[in-house]
Every structure is written in structure tokens, then in C-alpha cells.
């Protein structure tokens, strides 16, 4: 006899559950997405013990017809696709028809649903994949679905569940994302009776952000918009002074579906280029709308990752900055907002400026490049030096108040813009060395470096193989910081070797400029005379962005005269 047998439906469902139902948050995701697809305007989620004891999702959507209730728990049963062509034009969150049978196979499920307005509906009870009860019952239009004792019949799966707080964290994170994806739906999330999330469903994305992150953060968000022939972008991004320690504050929504997209995240971060400190990230909610045929949502088991057919066009729409080819007016908006953080001002003036900036339309900004957008950023205040603090901070004043300037950060910004411009004209500056430098690498590094020599040449550095794994540095720009030439060349080469995907020349020149600016700048604990301070402030004022160093740290902070008077109780 043959060894191959066909698994029965019960075992097949349990195996499928291992793919679809990873943890309680997976159940919440599937049930809430079904509620959204049903046209609900209100979705209430209640869980107990992180979802392991109870997950209850109640909605006011279209409900399920009596004849379809039991069929909805069959494998691959779905009302959302009918032909293979439908897979290339998905317009709903769920479509595979695996969620309900997979959930029912590893839990005790009760579904109370009604598709009409008569007050009558159907109750279905399933335990471990077996139907225990089906009866008529009183029910409002919509669906009330409870999942109890998740993984009760698969103890091996239950053993690998984390703590209640960990499982709760996954549930809340997903509900927060969905609330930001659908501000037109009123969501409620309760855990052991405590309300963790409540949105109004007013359609106002800013209100949804306030419900998730708090009203103070919501007030620091800026509206962004953009559109091409294929894509439409709407959303909110935080001002540069409001950052987080990880990318968890970035939410990307494609046609109503929350997804994770590394290219989109990177494009967004470029919009904050040099405006955020290293290791800090913004809060952002990006809503992207496109023809469903341009995106494949069937490439990830949990449908959290997608594949775009026109990814370069999409990335170009995201607000980028820094490199010469990036939209600069978005950056101008961000810099203006950052300037308000450091400029002394009365509270009323701050509110007025913030309101004006936040309501300014950025539609044109996303479509313009730095070359076509105005290089005119807010003017740096004219300052009169007072002295130095600890040999590190310049103390200055004007009629508006008191200013502290980080001298190293200021000099870094000056040098960065200087070197960035010079790296853009490498052919004018390269000088051949009388005595070439010799560099040694491993065989693998030497092979990769040989392929990247043209990129070095575009930055003014000329290498040639010198046998085996050795290279000769024949020429480099004469304006490299004195005494640091070899170190900078080696760092530039390391930068190329570490980048496995390939780095464009603009980004390479920019990183090289940052290296040079750091090495050539004055350091902390370095004394400066009055004339030196005045020259530094004048050169800083002439920079395109005099408010942050190339690493995103602030250059200047201030105290208005009004703030100082309040500190000394001169005004109340």
C-alpha cells in the first residue's frame, strides 16, 4: 500500500491554524478585519488575560445570512473573491477564507449574527472545529463573535505563548494601527474591563492620532499630501523635535491595509535628513491609495508585507530630503517648525505660527525637487556674542532674548555644507599624490572594492589595484581636512564596502561630507576669542539649514526675554 494519505478536515484545520493563528493578536486581526470588510462603523473589542481566555469582537456591520453562518467556518470559504483574476485586484482586508476555520479549530467559538433588522439572527457554537450548536436567536444587525480558551486543545502551542503583558502589547499595537488606518470607524478596546483605546469614528485622522498617542503629540503633527497618476498620499508627520527611539511610531496604510514597508520607511526618514538625532525616529501616519492592480497583498502569510509594481514612483512621492534630487519644500516646512522650537517668542505668537504652518498645503512640495523649489529658509537671528560656557557653548543675545549655541555642532553644519558642495565638483579638486598611499584589504573586500572604484572616482578619489589585495590611492581632493586625508579615504571605502545593496552617488557624497565636517570642526572644551565667535556665527547664519548639525542634533537653544522675566518673577 502507498504511504501517502489525505489529511482529514480537522487535522488540516489545526495545521492551517499554526500558520494563520500565531497568537491572540492574530485572532484579533482576523476578526476585526472581517468586521471592517462588513462595512461596520463601530467595532468593539474586549479581551481577557491578553486574549488567551477571551477575545470578543462586536460590530454593527452587514452580518451573516443564516444559510452562510456555518459555511463561513469551512476552509477556503469566502465571499470576497470568486476567480483567480480577483487575486490581482484585492479591495478587502480578508480574502483567503482560512481565518474562521483556523480559529475555530483551536478554540471554543460562539458566533451571534444577523443580516437583517428584524431582531432575529443565528447563534453558532463550535468547539475544536466541531459544530456543537446552531439555533435561531435574538440579535441586532451585525456580528458578535467570541473566542474562548485559545489553544486549549493544542497545549504545545499554548506553552510557547508569552506573558499576558506581551500578548496584550501585540493586540494593542495592532488595534492602534487599525484605528489610524480607519479614522471613520469608532473602535473600542478593553482588557479585563479597562478601556485601552476609544476613537470617535469621526473620520478625522488627527483625532485618531490623539486617541492613540495623546493630544499633546497630535498637536505636533503636520499634514502632508501628494498625488501622481498612480498614487495618492495623505497623512500626518511629526515635527522634528518630537521623536521616538524606534520605528514603532511609523504607520503605513495601503488601500486601508496596515503594512510594513522598509523602502517607504527609508523614504520617509530621508525627509527628516539631518533634522533628527542619530537613533531617533519620527511619528508618522501615511495613507497611500492606489489601483489594487498595482499592489500584491498575497505575498505574506499575515498580509503584513506587499509588493508594489511601481515602487520607484511610490518612493518618489514620499517626502524625502537631504540629497539634491529630493523635494526641498517639505524639508523647508520641517526646518521652519524646528526653528520655532529654538526661537524666543511669546506664547500667542507661537500658537499663531504653529497653526499657520500646520495648515499650510504641502501638495506642491511633494512634487517639487530641490532644484525647482526656493534654497530661502527662515533667517537665522542676528546675535551678539557674550562669551563661552565651559569652552563648549557660545553665549549670545539679541533683543529677543538669550541664546546658547553648540560650537561643535555649529561648525559641523558649516563644514558639512561646504564639503557637500565640494564633493559635487570632484574633477576640479583632485590632486595626484607624489607618494601614493597603499591600502590592504581581504580578498573578498578587494573583489568588492574593484567593482566600486567608479563610485570613488565620482567623489574625487582615485584608486588602482596594486597586485593581490593591495590598492594604491593615486589622488584625492586637495581640500580634505589636513592630517585626516588617509582616515577619510579609508572611511569612504569602508562605507562602500558595508553597503551591500549599492549606494547612489549623491548619498555617498553626503556621507563623505559628514565625515569631513566632523573631523574638521572645532571640538568641545576649545577656547574661542570674540572675533572667532563672531565669524562662526556669521558663517552659521549663511548656511542653508543653520538649526541642526549633520547628525540631526540642535545647534541653538534659546530663552526669550519673557521667559527669563517669568523665571525671576518680574512678570506673573
Beta strands, then each sheet from edge to edge (+ up, - down):
strand 1: 42-48
strand 2: 54-59
strand 3: 108-114
strand 4: 120-127
strand 5: 130-138
strand 6: 142-148
strand 7: 186-191
strand 8: 194-198
strand 9: 221-227
strand 10: 231-238
strand 11: 250-254
strand 12: 257-259
strand 13: 284-290
strand 14: 295-296
strand 15: 307-308
strand 16: 384-389
strand 17: 393-398
strand 18: 401-406
strand 19: 430-440
strand 20: 462-465
strand 21: 470-477
strand 22: 556-560
sheet 1: 5+ 4- 3+ 6- 2+ 1- 7- 8+
sheet 2: 9+ 10- 13+ 11+ 12-
sheet 3: 14+ 15-
sheet 4: 16+ 17- 18+ 22-
sheet 5: 19+ 21- 20+
end
